[in-house]
Amino acid sequence: MAEDPKKTEEEKEEKEKKEELPEIEEKSVSKQFTGKFGRSKLAYTATAATHVFELKEAKASFFYVAYTKDDAAAATRPVLFCFNGGPGSSTVWLHLGLFGPKRWELDEQGFKVGMQGRLIDNEYSILDVADVVCVDAIGTGFSRVKPEDKEKEFHHFKQDVEAFSKFIVHYLNRNGRWASPKYLAGESYGTLRGAAIARELFVEHGVEFNGVILISSILNYQTVGVNRENWMFHTGNDLPYALYLPTYAATAWYHEQLPSKNQKKKLRDLLEEVEAFALGEYWSALAQGDRVDDKTRAKVAAKLGEYTGLDADYIDHYELRIHIHHFCKELLRKQRRTVGRIDSRYVGIDRLSRGEKIEADPSTDATWAVATSALNHHLRSELGFEAEDIYEVMSMRVNERWNYEDFKNRYVDTSENMREVLSRSRGTQVFVANGYYDLATPYFATEYTFSHMGLDPEVRKNVRMEDYEAGHMMYVHQPSLVALSGHIREFIEETS
């Protein structure tokens, strides 16, 4: 039978494409250490490495750092894969803030100690109950793609999910971890990514996770007012104004800007009151739009002032709708200070007290350089990973060109992915961690998302949620770190 010339030509072209792919040398260094985590002292191996595989007519080189307990049985030892988000963020935050055996030194409240990001032992790491693999997304950390012009194709919602999923499968293959209890942990955009990866791996590769950990979760962009073009709080979507309100109240309470009757209340008592108002009287006023009568409008504005520390006339001027940028600038304007978006406990100093937006996020400024110094010292000096490349802690180049084409004409949303995983893989459990002072992914928005996922009662019980008196990276606050690590440790012990 004669060969099909069209098929033969296609096979030849495919072979030539593969032959054209550049070679990327894999790197790996390992060192052994001992440490005390939880109540256990153990020996472990730290491995900093790149893993290279072909994907999308390119070669992806994923950088990761794995911490594995020595002499542990792979079949019974849990393994946790963690990543941050951005998009465009490396995993330095979860790595040196929560899961790794070392963490950057901050004071008890999460503020800088010195300038250079000194490392200290992290007794709150969960290495006593699980191995940890910290993975950097393509274009962040040391993770790269060759040819370089192909990298932008990975800065894409779907391609990013596929690449991470392939990395996890490759890691399980190489390290004999298929029988291990498996966990995913994502933070911020990493939670949106995590829900999609959990579905991708279950549906396409047959990988089930014992647990999915969502830290500062954002599964539905509508709840925080971000569309595909990264416009925040845009006209036509009133939902964020109600869902942000409890975090505004928590922030004003923290900075002692509330009227005495509210300032004297315990935080949780105050928030329960604000939550009821947000989805009750306030939501009703927002829903009425221009039809709201003057009496109701004045009453709601006054109440908003009592809960946010802002002037009622200022709130009325903005049609009862408090934009996050306005709040961060206005709350402490009289003191010529601003409050942070990532963590509203932090305060900043702008050049001008006037204006509607903060010049920079003081919570990011307080942690960025500390994390950069600590991470580079840890990798290069303590682990001995040599690289000429700059470790991309946070790449705005990646962030600004991120492609959401899978969500044309709608909000980015992977809450349905999470519902599908919980419903189809019924052994999978979810743990959600929220910070009261998080103005990036407010806790009330996360609660709203999970209460609107349509979870069957049988699987709704598989979702656990905890709140902490800190911000987006609640683990920088030591009391919250102690509580969070304890909750995650319990979660893994109960589900593995």
N, C-alpha and C positions, 0 to 999 in steps of 0.2 A: 504494500500500500504506500503510495507516494506521500511524502511529508507535506504538511500544510505550510506553504512558504510564508504566510502571514504569521503563523505561530512561531516558526523558526526565527523569523526576524525579531519578534517580540522577545523571545528567549535570549537572543544575542544582545539586544539592547539592555535587557535586565542584567545580564552578566557583565556588560561593559560598565553599567552604573555602579555595580558592586565593586568592580575592580578599581574604579576611580575614587572610591571613598578613602580618605587619608587614614593612615595608621595613628592611633592614639595609645601611647604607652600607659598601662595601668600602674598606679603607684600604691604602695601599702606599707605602713609601718605599724608595729605592735609593741606594746610595753606592758609589763605586769606590775600591778600595784596591789596594795591592801587598803581597806578602809572600813569604817563602821557606818552602817546605814540602818536606820530604824534601831532595832535592838541587836543586830547581827554584825559581827566582824567577819569579813570575807576577803578572799583573794580574787582579783578580777583582771581581765586583759582589756586594754584600750587599743582599738584598731582604727587608725585614720587612713582612709583609702579612697581610691576612685574605682568605679566599676563601669566598664565600657561595653555597650552593646549597640547593635544596629536598629534604627527606628526611623521611619519616614524618610528613607533615602539619605540618611545621615548617621553619624555615630554620636551617641549621647554618652557623655562621661559624667556620671553622678558622683559627687563627693559625699562621703558619709563618715561619721565617727560612731563606732559600735563599742559598747561596754558589755562584756559577757563574763559571767561568773565562771571561774576556773573549776574544772572537774564536775560540771553539772550535766545531768542527762538531758540531751536536746529534746527528747520526746515528752518530758514533763516540765521543762523549764519554760515559763512564759517569755515571749519576746514582744517588745513594743516598738513600733515605728512612729517617730514623731517629726513634725515639720511645722514651721510658721507659715505666714501667708503673704500679705502685702496687697496685691501680688508684687513680687520683687524683693521680698524679705528672705534673708537666710534664716537658718534655724538656730542662730546664736542665742536667742532669747529663751527658748525652751531648754536648750542645751546647757547653758551656764546659769540659767535662772531657776530651773526646776528639776530636770531629770538627770543631768550629769553628776558625776561624783565630785566635781569641783564647781563652785559658783563664784560669781563676782562679789566682792565685798561691798555691801551697803549698810547703812545703819538700820536699826530695828524698824523704822518707819519707811525705809526704802529710798533714802536720800544719800547722795554721794559721800564717800569717805575718801578724801584725796582725789587726785586727778587721773591716776594711771590704771585703774581697774584691777586692783590686786585680787588674786584668787585665794579662796579659802576652801577648806573641806566642806562638802555639802552632806551633812549627816541626814538630811531630809530626802536625799535621792531614794528612789524606789528599787535600787539594785538588789536589795535583800529579797525582793519578790519577783523581779523580772529583769531580763536583759533589755538594753535600750539601744536603738539604732537611730541616730540623729541624721536626717537627710536634708540636703540643700537642693532647692529647685534649680532647674537649668537657668543660667544667667545670674545666679546668686552663689555666695560662698566661692568654692572652686569648681562648681559644676558648669560644664561647657558643652558646646556642640561643634563638630567639625563636619563639613565646611562651615566657617563662621557665618556665612550669609544664610544658612539654614536655621540659625538660632531663633530668629524672630518667629518661625513657625511653631516653636514650642512655647511661645508666650501667648498662649491661646487656651481657653478653658478646656476644651476637649482634648487637645494634644497633651496638655499638662497632666490631665488625669490619666491618660493612656501611658504616658512616660513613667509616672510614679508607680502605676500598677505593674508595669513590666519590671521596673526595678525591684519591687517587692517580691515578685515571682522569682526573678533571678537570684535574689538574696536567699530565699527559701531553698532554692535548688542547690546553690553553692555551699550552703552551710548546714544542710541536713535538718531544716527546721519545719518541715511540713507537719510533723506530729505535735509541734509546740502549740500551746494555747497562744493565740495571736491577738494583738491589740493595735489600734490606731489612735494617735493623739494629734490633734491639730489645734492651732490657735488662730483666731481672727479669720482671714480669708482661708487659712488652713482648715477651718471647720467646714466651710463651703466645699473646699477641695476634698476633705475627708469623707463627707457624706457621699460625694460622687465616686470616690475611689472604692469605698465599701461596696457600693452597688456594682461598679465595674468589675471588681474582683470576684464578687459572688456570682454575677450573671455570666460573665465572659470566661472566667478562669476557675470557678468552683472553689474560691478561697473564702472561708467563713471566719469572721472575727468573734472572739468571745466578748470583746468590748470595744466600743468606740468612745473616745474621750474628747469632748468639745470644750475648749477653753476660750472664753470670750466669743461666744458663738454668733455667727451671722450666716444664716441659711437662706434668708429672703431679703433682698436689697430694698424692697418696698418699705419694710418696717423702719429703715434708717434713712430713707429718702435719697438713695443713690441710684441713678439710672446708668445705662451703659456708657454714657459720656462722662460719668463721675460728677454730674450736677447734683448738688445736695439740696434737699428741702425745696424742690421745685414746685411751681404752681400746679395745682390739680391733685396733689397727694397730701392730704391732711394727716394721714396716719402717724408719721414721725412726731408731730407736735404733741400728740397725746402720749406716745410711748416714751419720749424723752423726758417728759415732765417729772417723773419720780427721780430720775438722776439729777435733774436740775435742783430739785428739792434737797437731795442728799448732799450735793455740792455746796449749796447755800448753808445748809446745817453745819457742814464740816468747817466752813469759813466763818461761822457765827454771824451770818447776814440776815437771819430770819427775825420776825417779830418775836418778842419774848415768849408768847404763848406757844409758839411752834418750836422755838429754840430749846425750850425746856423739855420737850418730849424726847423719849428714846427714839433712836433712828428708825428702828423697825416699826414702831407704833406710828410714827409720822408717815412713813412710806405706805403703809396700808391705807391710811386716810387719803393720801395723794393718789394712789392707784384707783381707788373708788371714784374719786372726783374726775380723774383723767378719762375713764371710760364711761362716765355718767354725764354729769352736768357739762363738763368741758367738751366732751365728744359731741354732745347734742348741739352745743353752740357752734362748733366748727362745722358740723353737718348742715346747719341752717344757712351758712354763708352770709350773704348780704341781707337775708330775711330776718336775722336775729334782731329782736327789738332792743331799744336803747337801755331799758332797765336790766334786761338779762345780760347784755354786753358789759355794762358797768359792773354788775355783780360778779361776773366771771373774771373780768380784768382785776378786780380787787382781790379775789380769791387767788388768782395766779400770782399776784404780788406778794401775798402772804406766804405762798409756797416756794417762791423762787428768789425772794429778796430784791426783786426788781420793782421799779416804780410802776404803779398801775397805769399812769398816763403814757409811759414809754411802751408798755404792753399794748395799750389801746391804739397807739400810733401805728403799730405793726399788725393791726387787725386780729389781735389775740394770738398771733402766731409767733412764737419765739424761736428764731433760727439759732442753731448751735453756735455759729460764728458770733452772732450778736450777744448771746449769753456769756460766752467765754470772755468777751471784751467788756461787757457792761457790769458784770457782778461786782468787780472790785475796781471799777473805774475811778472812784473817788480816792482810792489809795494809790492810783496810778499803777495798778497791777492787772495781770490777766490770769486766767486759769487754764489748765491743760485740757486737751481733748482726749488723749490716751489715758490720762489719769488726772482728774480734776483736783486732786490734792496739791499738785505742783502749781507754783505761781511764777509768772514771767514779768519782764520789764520791757515794754515797747518804747520806741523813741517818742511817740506821740500818744497822749491819752485819748485823743479824739479818734474818730474812725469807727468802723463797724466790724473789722476783722482783726484778729491777732496777727502779729508779724511772724511768729513762729510758735510751735507747740512746746511749752516749757517742760512738759513731761518727756518728750522725745529728746530735747536738749540735755536733760538730766541723766539719760541712760545710754545714748548713742555712743559717745566716746569711751565710756567705761566698758561697754560691751566689746567695742572694737579692740581696745588694748588687751583686755582679758583673753579674748578669743585667740588673737594672734600669738600672744605669749604662750598660751596653752598648747596650741597646735605646733608651733615652730620650736619652742624651747623645751617644753615638758614632754611632748609626744615625739618630737623630731621629724615632723612632716615638712619636707623641703619643697618650696614652690616659689617661683619667680612672680607668679600672678599675684595681684591684689585680691585679698579675700573680700568679696562684695557683701558687706553686711546688709545694706539696703540699696537696691539699684532702682533709681527713679526711671532710668531708661527702660527697664523691663516693665515697670508699673505703667508708664505713660503709653506704651504701645500694646498693652494687654488686649487680646481679642475676645470679645463676647458674642461672636456672630451666632452662636447656638441659641441666643436669647433675643433674637430680632423682635422688635415691637412688643417687648415685655420685660419685666424686671428679672434680673439674675436671681435664680431660685433653685436650690437643691433640696428643699425640705421634702419634696416628693421622693427624691432618692433615699432620704433617711427613712421615710415612712415605708417605702418598698422593702428596704433591708430589714427593718423591724418586723414587717409582716411576713416576709418570705423566709428569712433566716431567723426563726423564732427563738433561737438560743442566744442571739446577739443582744447585748445590753448596752445602754448608752448612759454615760455620766456627763453632766453639763455643769461647768463652773462659771459663775458670773461675778463681776465686781460692781459694787454699788456706785463707785466713782468713775465708771467707764463711760465716757461720752462718745466713744467710737462704736461700740456694740452694746447699747444699754440693756441691762438685765431684763427690763420689762418688755422690750422688743423681743427678746429670746423667749420669754414666757408666752407672749402672744403667738409667736411662730409655732411653738410646740402645741399650743391649745387649738391651733387651726390646721393641724396636719391630718385630721381625720383618723387618728389612731384608734384601732379597735381596743376595747377595754382589756382584752387578753394580753396585748403587747404594750399598752400604755404603762403598765406597771414595771416594764423593763427600762423605763427612763427615770433617772435620778437627777436631781438638780440641787445645787448648793450655791449660796450667795456669800460674798466675802466683803469686808470693809476695806476695800482697796480698789484699784483701777483695772485697766485692761490687762496688764501683767500683774495680776494680784499677788503673785509669788515674790515680788520685790519687797513686799510688806511682810516682815518676818512672822507676825501672828497668823497672817493669811497663808503664808508658806507652810507653816506647821500644820494648820488645819487642812489645807489642800492636799499636801502629801499624804496625810493620814487618811483622807477620804479616798484618794486614788489607790493607796495601798490596800485598804479594805475592799474596794471595788474589785481589784485584781484577785485578791485572795478568795473572794466569794464567787467569782465567775470563772476561775481557772480550774 
